[in-house]
């Protein structure tokens, strides 16, 4: 969506070799697409987004959060 990666496998390579994601799982994108399902990933991201926004509205010491906001691409792929 932002033009940083051409394929989901590009992201998997970064996570496996850069961040130590277990190679046996194939990378986070492969794992999400083939084992969990994008609809389930979207469902959980929406739950985390709601919880983060609730925390922000209840406690003004928290900064506004938008990092759990699902991307348009994830929404489109999950449908």
PyMOL Python script that loads the backbone (N, CA, C, O; Angstrom):
from pymol import cmd

cmd.read_pdbstr("""\
ATOM      1  N   UNK A   1       0.830  -1.189   0.000  1.00  0.00           N
ATOM      2  CA  UNK A   1       0.000   0.000   0.000  1.00  0.00           C
ATOM      3  C   UNK A   1       0.875   1.254   0.000  1.00  0.00           C
ATOM      4  O   UNK A   1       0.622   2.188  -0.761  1.00  0.00           O
ATOM      5  N   UNK A   2       1.906   1.277   0.853  1.00  0.00           N
ATOM      6  CA  UNK A   2       2.790   2.440   0.918  1.00  0.00           C
ATOM      7  C   UNK A   2       3.944   2.347  -0.075  1.00  0.00           C
ATOM      8  O   UNK A   2       4.696   3.308  -0.241  1.00  0.00           O
ATOM      9  N   UNK A   3       4.090   1.192  -0.741  1.00  0.00           N
ATOM     10  CA  UNK A   3       5.115   1.045  -1.763  1.00  0.00           C
ATOM     11  C   UNK A   3       6.480   0.626  -1.256  1.00  0.00           C
ATOM     12  O   UNK A   3       7.468   0.778  -1.974  1.00  0.00           O
ATOM     13  N   UNK A   4       6.567   0.106  -0.052  1.00  0.00           N
ATOM     14  CA  UNK A   4       7.859  -0.299   0.490  1.00  0.00           C
ATOM     15  C   UNK A   4       8.220  -1.737   0.136  1.00  0.00           C
ATOM     16  O   UNK A   4       9.400  -2.054  -0.008  1.00  0.00           O
ATOM     17  N   UNK A   5       7.242  -2.599  -0.006  1.00  0.00           N
ATOM     18  CA  UNK A   5       7.475  -4.005  -0.338  1.00  0.00           C
ATOM     19  C   UNK A   5       6.626  -4.365  -1.546  1.00  0.00           C
ATOM     20  O   UNK A   5       5.471  -3.954  -1.659  1.00  0.00           O
ATOM     21  N   UNK A   6       7.219  -5.141  -2.446  1.00  0.00           N
ATOM     22  CA  UNK A   6       6.475  -5.538  -3.638  1.00  0.00           C
ATOM     23  C   UNK A   6       5.652  -6.797  -3.396  1.00  0.00           C
ATOM     24  O   UNK A   6       4.586  -6.974  -3.985  1.00  0.00           O
ATOM     25  N   UNK A   7       6.153  -7.669  -2.527  1.00  0.00           N
ATOM     26  CA  UNK A   7       5.481  -8.936  -2.250  1.00  0.00           C
ATOM     27  C   UNK A   7       5.478  -9.189  -0.745  1.00  0.00           C
ATOM     28  O   UNK A   7       6.296  -8.636  -0.011  1.00  0.00           O
ATOM     29  N   UNK A   8       4.564 -10.017  -0.304  1.00  0.00           N
ATOM     30  CA  UNK A   8       4.537 -10.354   1.119  1.00  0.00           C
ATOM     31  C   UNK A   8       5.795 -11.112   1.522  1.00  0.00           C
ATOM     32  O   UNK A   8       6.228 -11.033   2.672  1.00  0.00           O
ATOM     33  N   UNK A   9       6.381 -11.843   0.585  1.00  0.00           N
ATOM     34  CA  UNK A   9       7.614 -12.585   0.893  1.00  0.00           C
ATOM     35  C   UNK A   9       8.778 -11.637   1.191  1.00  0.00           C
ATOM     36  O   UNK A   9       9.702 -12.015   1.912  1.00  0.00           O
ATOM     37  N   UNK A  10       8.753 -10.430   0.658  1.00  0.00           N
ATOM     38  CA  UNK A  10       9.786  -9.436   0.991  1.00  0.00           C
ATOM     39  C   UNK A  10       9.754  -9.119   2.485  1.00  0.00           C
ATOM     40  O   UNK A  10      10.800  -8.989   3.121  1.00  0.00           O
ATOM     41  N   UNK A  11       8.563  -8.998   3.034  1.00  0.00           N
ATOM     42  CA  UNK A  11       8.405  -8.726   4.461  1.00  0.00           C
ATOM     43  C   UNK A  11       8.866  -9.926   5.279  1.00  0.00           C
ATOM     44  O   UNK A  11       9.511  -9.772   6.316  1.00  0.00           O
ATOM     45  N   UNK A  12       8.525 -11.134   4.798  1.00  0.00           N
ATOM     46  CA  UNK A  12       8.953 -12.348   5.496  1.00  0.00           C
ATOM     47  C   UNK A  12      10.473 -12.432   5.595  1.00  0.00           C
ATOM     48  O   UNK A  12      11.006 -12.796   6.643  1.00  0.00           O
ATOM     49  N   UNK A  13      11.172 -12.101   4.519  1.00  0.00           N
ATOM     50  CA  UNK A  13      12.641 -12.148   4.512  1.00  0.00           C
ATOM     51  C   UNK A  13      13.206 -11.196   5.568  1.00  0.00           C
ATOM     52  O   UNK A  13      14.128 -11.558   6.298  1.00  0.00           O
ATOM     53  N   UNK A  14      12.666 -10.005   5.649  1.00  0.00           N
ATOM     54  CA  UNK A  14      13.137  -9.030   6.642  1.00  0.00           C
ATOM     55  C   UNK A  14      12.932  -9.565   8.055  1.00  0.00           C
ATOM     56  O   UNK A  14      13.829  -9.463   8.891  1.00  0.00           O
ATOM     57  N   UNK A  15      11.779 -10.126   8.323  1.00  0.00           N
ATOM     58  CA  UNK A  15      11.503 -10.624   9.671  1.00  0.00           C
ATOM     59  C   UNK A  15      12.328 -11.859  10.011  1.00  0.00           C
ATOM     60  O   UNK A  15      12.765 -12.005  11.152  1.00  0.00           O
ATOM     61  N   UNK A  16      12.551 -12.748   9.051  1.00  0.00           N
ATOM     62  CA  UNK A  16      13.342 -13.955   9.328  1.00  0.00           C
ATOM     63  C   UNK A  16      14.806 -13.603   9.553  1.00  0.00           C
ATOM     64  O   UNK A  16      15.393 -14.013  10.555  1.00  0.00           O
ATOM     65  N   UNK A  17      15.399 -12.851   8.639  1.00  0.00           N
ATOM     66  CA  UNK A  17      16.830 -12.564   8.732  1.00  0.00           C
ATOM     67  C   UNK A  17      17.155 -11.325   9.558  1.00  0.00           C
ATOM     68  O   UNK A  17      18.270 -11.203  10.067  1.00  0.00           O
ATOM     69  N   UNK A  18      16.213 -10.413   9.699  1.00  0.00           N
ATOM     70  CA  UNK A  18      16.488  -9.187  10.440  1.00  0.00           C
ATOM     71  C   UNK A  18      16.041  -9.213  11.883  1.00  0.00           C
ATOM     72  O   UNK A  18      16.699  -8.647  12.755  1.00  0.00           O
ATOM     73  N   UNK A  19      14.902  -9.881  12.140  1.00  0.00           N
ATOM     74  CA  UNK A  19      14.327  -9.849  13.487  1.00  0.00           C
ATOM     75  C   UNK A  19      14.286 -11.210  14.174  1.00  0.00           C
ATOM     76  O   UNK A  19      13.882 -11.303  15.334  1.00  0.00           O
ATOM     77  N   UNK A  20      14.695 -12.257  13.479  1.00  0.00           N
ATOM     78  CA  UNK A  20      14.754 -13.572  14.104  1.00  0.00           C
ATOM     79  C   UNK A  20      13.434 -14.320  14.165  1.00  0.00           C
ATOM     80  O   UNK A  20      13.261 -15.193  15.016  1.00  0.00           O
ATOM     81  N   UNK A  21      12.494 -13.995  13.273  1.00  0.00           N
ATOM     82  CA  UNK A  21      11.249 -14.767  13.224  1.00  0.00           C
ATOM     83  C   UNK A  21      11.603 -16.204  12.870  1.00  0.00           C
ATOM     84  O   UNK A  21      12.466 -16.415  12.018  1.00  0.00           O
ATOM     85  N   UNK A  22      10.965 -17.214  13.494  1.00  0.00           N
ATOM     86  CA  UNK A  22      11.332 -18.611  13.228  1.00  0.00           C
ATOM     87  C   UNK A  22      11.156 -18.976  11.752  1.00  0.00           C
ATOM     88  O   UNK A  22      10.038 -18.927  11.238  1.00  0.00           O
ATOM     89  N   UNK A  23      12.232 -19.340  11.069  1.00  0.00           N
ATOM     90  CA  UNK A  23      12.137 -19.674   9.639  1.00  0.00           C
ATOM     91  C   UNK A  23      11.195 -20.835   9.342  1.00  0.00           C
ATOM     92  O   UNK A  23      10.610 -20.893   8.260  1.00  0.00           O
ATOM     93  N   UNK A  24      11.043 -21.750  10.278  1.00  0.00           N
ATOM     94  CA  UNK A  24      10.168 -22.902  10.059  1.00  0.00           C
ATOM     95  C   UNK A  24       8.718 -22.478   9.850  1.00  0.00           C
ATOM     96  O   UNK A  24       7.944 -23.214   9.237  1.00  0.00           O
ATOM     97  N   UNK A  25       8.345 -21.312  10.345  1.00  0.00           N
ATOM     98  CA  UNK A  25       6.971 -20.813  10.169  1.00  0.00           C
ATOM     99  C   UNK A  25       6.807 -20.069   8.846  1.00  0.00           C
ATOM    100  O   UNK A  25       5.686 -19.730   8.466  1.00  0.00           O
ATOM    101  N   UNK A  26       7.905 -19.812   8.145  1.00  0.00           N
ATOM    102  CA  UNK A  26       7.835 -19.199   6.829  1.00  0.00           C
ATOM    103  C   UNK A  26       7.754 -17.690   6.823  1.00  0.00           C
ATOM    104  O   UNK A  26       7.641 -17.101   5.748  1.00  0.00           O
ATOM    105  N   UNK A  27       7.806 -17.044   7.953  1.00  0.00           N
ATOM    106  CA  UNK A  27       7.686 -15.596   8.028  1.00  0.00           C
ATOM    107  C   UNK A  27       6.293 -15.212   8.478  1.00  0.00           C
ATOM    108  O   UNK A  27       5.360 -16.002   8.332  1.00  0.00           O
ATOM    109  N   UNK A  28       6.128 -14.005   9.027  1.00  0.00           N
ATOM    110  CA  UNK A  28       4.823 -13.613   9.561  1.00  0.00           C
ATOM    111  C   UNK A  28       3.725 -13.499   8.508  1.00  0.00           C
ATOM    112  O   UNK A  28       2.573 -13.838   8.779  1.00  0.00           O
ATOM    113  N   UNK A  29       4.064 -13.034   7.329  1.00  0.00           N
ATOM    114  CA  UNK A  29       3.043 -12.895   6.287  1.00  0.00           C
ATOM    115  C   UNK A  29       2.590 -14.272   5.792  1.00  0.00           C
ATOM    116  O   UNK A  29       1.396 -14.512   5.613  1.00  0.00           O
ATOM    117  N   UNK A  30       3.550 -15.171   5.574  1.00  0.00           N
ATOM    118  CA  UNK A  30       3.223 -16.533   5.154  1.00  0.00           C
ATOM    119  C   UNK A  30       2.361 -17.217   6.210  1.00  0.00           C
ATOM    120  O   UNK A  30       1.364 -17.864   5.892  1.00  0.00           O
ATOM    121  N   UNK A  31       2.759 -17.065   7.464  1.00  0.00           N
ATOM    122  CA  UNK A  31       2.021 -17.676   8.569  1.00  0.00           C
ATOM    123  C   UNK A  31       0.590 -17.138   8.628  1.00  0.00           C
ATOM    124  O   UNK A  31      -0.362 -17.904   8.780  1.00  0.00           O
ATOM    125  N   UNK A  32       0.447 -15.836   8.507  1.00  0.00           N
ATOM    126  CA  UNK A  32      -0.888 -15.225   8.557  1.00  0.00           C
ATOM    127  C   UNK A  32      -1.751 -15.677   7.382  1.00  0.00           C
ATOM    128  O   UNK A  32      -2.933 -15.971   7.558  1.00  0.00           O
ATOM    129  N   UNK A  33      -1.173 -15.732   6.201  1.00  0.00           N
ATOM    130  CA  UNK A  33      -1.938 -16.091   5.007  1.00  0.00           C
ATOM    131  C   UNK A  33      -2.313 -17.570   4.965  1.00  0.00           C
ATOM    132  O   UNK A  33      -3.404 -17.918   4.513  1.00  0.00           O
ATOM    133  N   UNK A  34      -1.418 -18.444   5.431  1.00  0.00           N
ATOM    134  CA  UNK A  34      -1.608 -19.876   5.233  1.00  0.00           C
ATOM    135  C   UNK A  34      -2.077 -20.649   6.459  1.00  0.00           C
ATOM    136  O   UNK A  34      -2.659 -21.724   6.311  1.00  0.00           O
ATOM    137  N   UNK A  35      -1.847 -20.143   7.646  1.00  0.00           N
ATOM    138  CA  UNK A  35      -2.222 -20.877   8.849  1.00  0.00           C
ATOM    139  C   UNK A  35      -3.343 -20.206   9.629  1.00  0.00           C
ATOM    140  O   UNK A  35      -4.267 -20.878  10.090  1.00  0.00           O
ATOM    141  N   UNK A  36      -3.272 -18.908   9.780  1.00  0.00           N
ATOM    142  CA  UNK A  36      -4.250 -18.189  10.590  1.00  0.00           C
ATOM    143  C   UNK A  36      -5.411 -17.706   9.732  1.00  0.00           C
ATOM    144  O   UNK A  36      -6.572 -17.881  10.102  1.00  0.00           O
ATOM    145  N   UNK A  37      -5.115 -17.116   8.618  1.00  0.00           N
ATOM    146  CA  UNK A  37      -6.121 -16.531   7.740  1.00  0.00           C
ATOM    147  C   UNK A  37      -6.204 -15.032   7.950  1.00  0.00           C
ATOM    148  O   UNK A  37      -6.197 -14.555   9.084  1.00  0.00           O
ATOM    149  N   UNK A  38      -6.282 -14.299   6.865  1.00  0.00           N
ATOM    150  CA  UNK A  38      -6.285 -12.841   6.950  1.00  0.00           C
ATOM    151  C   UNK A  38      -7.534 -12.305   7.634  1.00  0.00           C
ATOM    152  O   UNK A  38      -7.485 -11.252   8.268  1.00  0.00           O
ATOM    153  N   UNK A  39      -8.645 -13.008   7.516  1.00  0.00           N
ATOM    154  CA  UNK A  39      -9.870 -12.559   8.195  1.00  0.00           C
ATOM    155  C   UNK A  39      -9.672 -12.583   9.710  1.00  0.00           C
ATOM    156  O   UNK A  39     -10.118 -11.671  10.406  1.00  0.00           O
ATOM    157  N   UNK A  40      -9.007 -13.616  10.222  1.00  0.00           N
ATOM    158  CA  UNK A  40      -8.745 -13.709  11.664  1.00  0.00           C
ATOM    159  C   UNK A  40      -7.748 -12.630  12.099  1.00  0.00           C
ATOM    160  O   UNK A  40      -7.902 -12.033  13.165  1.00  0.00           O
ATOM    161  N   UNK A  41      -6.734 -12.385  11.280  1.00  0.00           N
ATOM    162  CA  UNK A  41      -5.775 -11.319  11.591  1.00  0.00           C
ATOM    163  C   UNK A  41      -6.495  -9.979  11.666  1.00  0.00           C
ATOM    164  O   UNK A  41      -6.272  -9.211  12.602  1.00  0.00           O
ATOM    165  N   UNK A  42      -7.348  -9.691  10.700  1.00  0.00           N
ATOM    166  CA  UNK A  42      -8.112  -8.441  10.700  1.00  0.00           C
ATOM    167  C   UNK A  42      -9.004  -8.348  11.937  1.00  0.00           C
ATOM    168  O   UNK A  42      -9.091  -7.292  12.564  1.00  0.00           O
ATOM    169  N   UNK A  43      -9.661  -9.441  12.285  1.00  0.00           N
ATOM    170  CA  UNK A  43     -10.528  -9.452  13.464  1.00  0.00           C
ATOM    171  C   UNK A  43      -9.743  -9.084  14.725  1.00  0.00           C
ATOM    172  O   UNK A  43     -10.208  -8.268  15.522  1.00  0.00           O
ATOM    173  N   UNK A  44      -8.570  -9.669  14.914  1.00  0.00           N
ATOM    174  CA  UNK A  44      -7.764  -9.395  16.106  1.00  0.00           C
ATOM    175  C   UNK A  44      -7.228  -7.964  16.095  1.00  0.00           C
ATOM    176  O   UNK A  44      -7.200  -7.312  17.139  1.00  0.00           O
ATOM    177  N   UNK A  45      -6.803  -7.468  14.935  1.00  0.00           N
ATOM    178  CA  UNK A  45      -6.304  -6.089  14.850  1.00  0.00           C
ATOM    179  C   UNK A  45      -7.411  -5.109  15.220  1.00  0.00           C
ATOM    180  O   UNK A  45      -7.159  -4.112  15.897  1.00  0.00           O
ATOM    181  N   UNK A  46      -8.629  -5.387  14.780  1.00  0.00           N
ATOM    182  CA  UNK A  46      -9.753  -4.508  15.127  1.00  0.00           C
ATOM    183  C   UNK A  46     -10.029  -4.527  16.631  1.00  0.00           C
ATOM    184  O   UNK A  46     -10.365  -3.497  17.215  1.00  0.00           O
ATOM    185  N   UNK A  47      -9.886  -5.698  17.257  1.00  0.00           N
ATOM    186  CA  UNK A  47     -10.068  -5.788  18.715  1.00  0.00           C
ATOM    187  C   UNK A  47      -8.984  -4.976  19.429  1.00  0.00           C
ATOM    188  O   UNK A  47      -9.280  -4.202  20.339  1.00  0.00           O
ATOM    189  N   UNK A  48      -7.727  -5.160  19.010  1.00  0.00           N
ATOM    190  CA  UNK A  48      -6.621  -4.409  19.625  1.00  0.00           C
ATOM    191  C   UNK A  48      -6.801  -2.905  19.421  1.00  0.00           C
ATOM    192  O   UNK A  48      -6.515  -2.118  20.323  1.00  0.00           O
ATOM    193  N   UNK A  49      -7.270  -2.509  18.250  1.00  0.00           N
ATOM    194  CA  UNK A  49      -7.498  -1.095  17.965  1.00  0.00           C
ATOM    195  C   UNK A  49      -8.559  -0.520  18.907  1.00  0.00           C
ATOM    196  O   UNK A  49      -8.381   0.567  19.456  1.00  0.00           O
ATOM    197  N   UNK A  50      -9.650  -1.243  19.091  1.00  0.00           N
ATOM    198  CA  UNK A  50     -10.716  -0.795  19.988  1.00  0.00           C
ATOM    199  C   UNK A  50     -10.210  -0.672  21.424  1.00  0.00           C
ATOM    200  O   UNK A  50     -10.499   0.312  22.105  1.00  0.00           O
ATOM    201  N   UNK A  51      -9.450  -1.679  21.886  1.00  0.00           N
ATOM    202  CA  UNK A  51      -8.930  -1.654  23.259  1.00  0.00           C
ATOM    203  C   UNK A  51      -7.951  -0.499  23.462  1.00  0.00           C
ATOM    204  O   UNK A  51      -7.977   0.163  24.500  1.00  0.00           O
ATOM    205  N   UNK A  52      -7.093  -0.256  22.479  1.00  0.00           N
ATOM    206  CA  UNK A  52      -6.117   0.834  22.595  1.00  0.00           C
ATOM    207  C   UNK A  52      -6.828   2.189  22.656  1.00  0.00           C
ATOM    208  O   UNK A  52      -6.440   3.062  23.432  1.00  0.00           O
ATOM    209  N   UNK A  53      -7.853   2.358  21.850  1.00  0.00           N
ATOM    210  CA  UNK A  53      -8.592   3.622  21.865  1.00  0.00           C
ATOM    211  C   UNK A  53      -9.371   3.802  23.158  1.00  0.00           C
ATOM    212  O   UNK A  53      -9.518   4.925  23.639  1.00  0.00           O
ATOM    213  N   UNK A  54      -9.872   2.710  23.727  1.00  0.00           N
ATOM    214  CA  UNK A  54     -10.555   2.793  25.025  1.00  0.00           C
ATOM    215  C   UNK A  54      -9.587   3.243  26.110  1.00  0.00           C
ATOM    216  O   UNK A  54      -9.925   4.094  26.933  1.00  0.00           O
ATOM    217  N   UNK A  55      -8.381   2.674  26.115  1.00  0.00           N
ATOM    218  CA  UNK A  55      -7.379   3.061  27.110  1.00  0.00           C
ATOM    219  C   UNK A  55      -7.055   4.543  26.986  1.00  0.00           C
ATOM    220  O   UNK A  55      -6.911   5.236  27.994  1.00  0.00           O
ATOM    221  N   UNK A  56      -6.942   5.027  25.768  1.00  0.00           N
ATOM    222  CA  UNK A  56      -6.622   6.436  25.538  1.00  0.00           C
ATOM    223  C   UNK A  56      -7.730   7.345  26.054  1.00  0.00           C
ATOM    224  O   UNK A  56      -7.454   8.377  26.665  1.00  0.00           O
ATOM    225  N   UNK A  57      -8.982   6.967  25.810  1.00  0.00           N
ATOM    226  CA  UNK A  57     -10.080   7.833  26.227  1.00  0.00           C
ATOM    227  C   UNK A  57     -10.303   7.809  27.738  1.00  0.00           C
ATOM    228  O   UNK A  57     -10.802   8.782  28.303  1.00  0.00           O
ATOM    229  N   UNK A  58      -9.935   6.702  28.399  1.00  0.00           N
ATOM    230  CA  UNK A  58     -10.125   6.601  29.852  1.00  0.00           C
ATOM    231  C   UNK A  58      -8.985   7.223  30.641  1.00  0.00           C
ATOM    232  O   UNK A  58      -9.182   7.669  31.771  1.00  0.00           O
ATOM    233  N   UNK A  59      -7.802   7.255  30.059  1.00  0.00           N
ATOM    234  CA  UNK A  59      -6.631   7.771  30.770  1.00  0.00           C
ATOM    235  C   UNK A  59      -5.922   8.786  29.879  1.00  0.00           C
ATOM    236  O   UNK A  59      -5.288   8.412  28.892  1.00  0.00           O
ATOM    237  N   UNK A  60      -6.024  10.036  30.213  1.00  0.00           N
ATOM    238  CA  UNK A  60      -5.449  11.106  29.385  1.00  0.00           C
ATOM    239  C   UNK A  60      -3.925  11.128  29.419  1.00  0.00           C
ATOM    240  O   UNK A  60      -3.305  11.885  28.671  1.00  0.00           O
ATOM    241  N   UNK A  61      -3.307  10.307  30.276  1.00  0.00           N
ATOM    242  CA  UNK A  61      -1.849  10.223  30.295  1.00  0.00           C
ATOM    243  C   UNK A  61      -1.325   9.470  29.061  1.00  0.00           C
ATOM    244  O   UNK A  61      -0.163   9.618  28.683  1.00  0.00           O
ATOM    245  N   UNK A  62      -2.202   8.658  28.438  1.00  0.00           N
ATOM    246  CA  UNK A  62      -1.808   7.939  27.235  1.00  0.00           C
ATOM    247  C   UNK A  62      -1.817   8.866  26.029  1.00  0.00           C
ATOM    248  O   UNK A  62      -2.669   9.748  25.923  1.00  0.00           O
ATOM    249  N   UNK A  63      -0.886   8.667  25.138  1.00  0.00           N
ATOM    250  CA  UNK A  63      -0.882   9.409  23.883  1.00  0.00           C
ATOM    251  C   UNK A  63      -1.877   8.768  22.923  1.00  0.00           C
ATOM    252  O   UNK A  63      -2.160   7.576  23.043  1.00  0.00           O
ATOM    253  N   UNK A  64      -2.409   9.529  21.979  1.00  0.00           N
ATOM    254  CA  UNK A  64      -3.318   8.926  20.994  1.00  0.00           C
ATOM    255  C   UNK A  64      -2.598   7.824  20.215  1.00  0.00           C
ATOM    256  O   UNK A  64      -1.422   7.957  19.874  1.00  0.00           O
ATOM    257  N   UNK A  65      -3.307   6.758  19.945  1.00  0.00           N
ATOM    258  CA  UNK A  65      -2.707   5.633  19.222  1.00  0.00           C
ATOM    259  C   UNK A  65      -3.452   5.395  17.923  1.00  0.00           C
ATOM    260  O   UNK A  65      -4.675   5.517  17.857  1.00  0.00           O
ATOM    261  N   UNK A  66      -2.700   5.056  16.900  1.00  0.00           N
ATOM    262  CA  UNK A  66      -3.305   4.658  15.630  1.00  0.00           C
ATOM    263  C   UNK A  66      -2.556   3.477  15.016  1.00  0.00           C
ATOM    264  O   UNK A  66      -2.822   3.096  13.875  1.00  0.00           O
ATOM    265  N   UNK A  67      -1.630   2.903  15.763  1.00  0.00           N
ATOM    266  CA  UNK A  67      -0.815   1.833  15.196  1.00  0.00           C
ATOM    267  C   UNK A  67      -1.565   0.517  15.065  1.00  0.00           C
ATOM    268  O   UNK A  67      -1.059  -0.392  14.408  1.00  0.00           O
ATOM    269  N   UNK A  68      -2.738   0.369  15.651  1.00  0.00           N
ATOM    270  CA  UNK A  68      -3.548  -0.830  15.451  1.00  0.00           C
ATOM    271  C   UNK A  68      -4.653  -0.598  14.428  1.00  0.00           C
ATOM    272  O   UNK A  68      -5.479  -1.481  14.200  1.00  0.00           O
ATOM    273  N   UNK A  69      -4.676   0.558  13.823  1.00  0.00           N
ATOM    274  CA  UNK A  69      -5.679   0.854  12.796  1.00  0.00           C
ATOM    275  C   UNK A  69      -5.404  -0.053  11.592  1.00  0.00           C
ATOM    276  O   UNK A  69      -4.322   0.026  11.011  1.00  0.00           O
ATOM    277  N   UNK A  70      -6.358  -0.914  11.200  1.00  0.00           N
ATOM    278  CA  UNK A  70      -6.097  -1.813  10.069  1.00  0.00           C
ATOM    279  C   UNK A  70      -5.938  -1.036   8.763  1.00  0.00           C
ATOM    280  O   UNK A  70      -6.652  -0.065   8.509  1.00  0.00           O
ATOM    281  N   UNK A  71      -5.005  -1.475   7.956  1.00  0.00           N
ATOM    282  CA  UNK A  71      -4.777  -0.800   6.676  1.00  0.00           C
ATOM    283  C   UNK A  71      -5.881  -1.159   5.685  1.00  0.00           C
ATOM    284  O   UNK A  71      -6.569  -2.169   5.831  1.00  0.00           O
ATOM    285  N   UNK A  72      -6.028  -0.316   4.688  1.00  0.00           N
ATOM    286  CA  UNK A  72      -7.007  -0.579   3.630  1.00  0.00           C
ATOM    287  C   UNK A  72      -6.676  -1.867   2.904  1.00  0.00           C
ATOM    288  O   UNK A  72      -7.574  -2.608   2.503  1.00  0.00           O
ATOM    289  N   UNK A  73      -5.385  -2.136   2.732  1.00  0.00           N
ATOM    290  CA  UNK A  73      -4.955  -3.344   2.047  1.00  0.00           C
ATOM    291  C   UNK A  73      -5.353  -4.597   2.826  1.00  0.00           C
ATOM    292  O   UNK A  73      -5.841  -5.561   2.234  1.00  0.00           O
ATOM    293  N   UNK A  74      -5.152  -4.595   4.140  1.00  0.00           N
ATOM    294  CA  UNK A  74      -5.535  -5.744   4.956  1.00  0.00           C
ATOM    295  C   UNK A  74      -7.043  -5.972   4.892  1.00  0.00           C
ATOM    296  O   UNK A  74      -7.498  -7.110   4.781  1.00  0.00           O
ATOM    297  N   UNK A  75      -7.808  -4.899   4.963  1.00  0.00           N
ATOM    298  CA  UNK A  75      -9.265  -5.011   4.891  1.00  0.00           C
ATOM    299  C   UNK A  75      -9.681  -5.595   3.553  1.00  0.00           C
ATOM    300  O   UNK A  75     -10.535  -6.480   3.504  1.00  0.00           O
ATOM    301  N   UNK A  76      -9.092  -5.117   2.470  1.00  0.00           N
ATOM    302  CA  UNK A  76      -9.429  -5.615   1.140  1.00  0.00           C
ATOM    303  C   UNK A  76      -9.038  -7.083   0.972  1.00  0.00           C
ATOM    304  O   UNK A  76      -9.794  -7.861   0.390  1.00  0.00           O
ATOM    305  N   UNK A  77      -7.880  -7.462   1.470  1.00  0.00           N
ATOM    306  CA  UNK A  77      -7.410  -8.848   1.334  1.00  0.00           C
ATOM    307  C   UNK A  77      -8.213  -9.817   2.185  1.00  0.00           C
ATOM    308  O   UNK A  77      -8.385 -10.979   1.816  1.00  0.00           O
ATOM    309  N   UNK A  78      -8.704  -9.344   3.319  1.00  0.00           N
ATOM    310  CA  UNK A  78      -9.445 -10.222   4.234  1.00  0.00           C
ATOM    311  C   UNK A  78     -10.869 -10.485   3.745  1.00  0.00           C
ATOM    312  O   UNK A  78     -11.495 -11.456   4.171  1.00  0.00           O
ATOM    313  N   UNK A  79     -11.382  -9.646   2.870  1.00  0.00           N
ATOM    314  CA  UNK A  79     -12.765  -9.819   2.398  1.00  0.00           C
ATOM    315  C   UNK A  79     -12.844 -10.741   1.211  1.00  0.00           C
ATOM    316  O   UNK A  79     -13.934 -10.990   0.696  1.00  0.00           O
TER     317      UNK A  79
END
""", "prot")
cmd.dss("prot")
cmd.show_as("cartoon", "prot")
cmd.util.cbc("prot")
cmd.orient("prot")
